[in-house]
Amino acid sequence: MSMPSEINKTVAHDWQSAFPELLKYKPNRFYKVLGPAAIGIELIVLPGGDVYRPHFVSYPLWEPDLKSCFDSPFILQEMQNDRGLQFDVPFLKHTSIFPIAMAPIKGQIEIPLDGNVTISTFMTLINDQFSKGLVPFSPVQQAKLFEAKLCAGLYAGDVSSMQNTLNDLENVGKSWEPRLFEWKFGPFNTWLIGLREKAEHRDIFLEQVDRNKQKLRHLKSSELVW
């Protein structure tokens, strides 16, 4: 079902007004740049096209190109209503539901969207994702989070954090069912070697992040700080 353009415009306007730190990237996608990542809100339209579901997302900016960066988020957090259920919003009821939805949704976003963010706050955000949704049952999603922790530490020059992440990853990875991991990343040991090599070449990593950030100059930007 296709929504009238005026309804889509109202939905987009209301969300951007509620989160002025975020700017429209594509329809139903509102982001900003935070250090080596893009963070924001996505309104995922459900099958049928008449209902959307808001998510808090974070994408890596260290991939080879911008398309690869936005292929898959390392954080995809469903927003919940005050009963702990998925927040499904019918487009035709957006105007009445939206004002009620804002308080619980803003309370679920664990980092400030305005200004710089401390590296410890960002790491806490990532760590909290390990227990959310289906992440505990998905080696692929857990791997993305570990990589994000490593890359946040690499971006900030936090050698201790990087080493701790690699040690934790090596231990946790032993418990992952190979077939649930390898369809995405290939053999675990080969993938882990690739991460270690990335950690040894911070200059190359930072150059790649910067190239992708230059292509997002129309978005607002903040940094990870100590």
Buried (B, 14 or more C-beta within 10 A) or exposed (E): EEBEEEEBEBBBEBBBEBBEBBBBBEEBBBBBBBBBBBBBBBBBBEEEEBBBBBBBBBBBBBBEEBEEBBEBBBBBBBBBBEEEEEBEBEBEEBEEBBEEBBEBBEEEBBBEBEEBBBBBBBBEBBEEBEEEEEBEEBBBBBBBBBBBBBBBBBBBEBEEBBEBBBEEBBEBBEEBEEEEBBEBBEEBEEBBEEBEEBBEEBEEBBEBBEBBBEEBEEBBEBBBBE
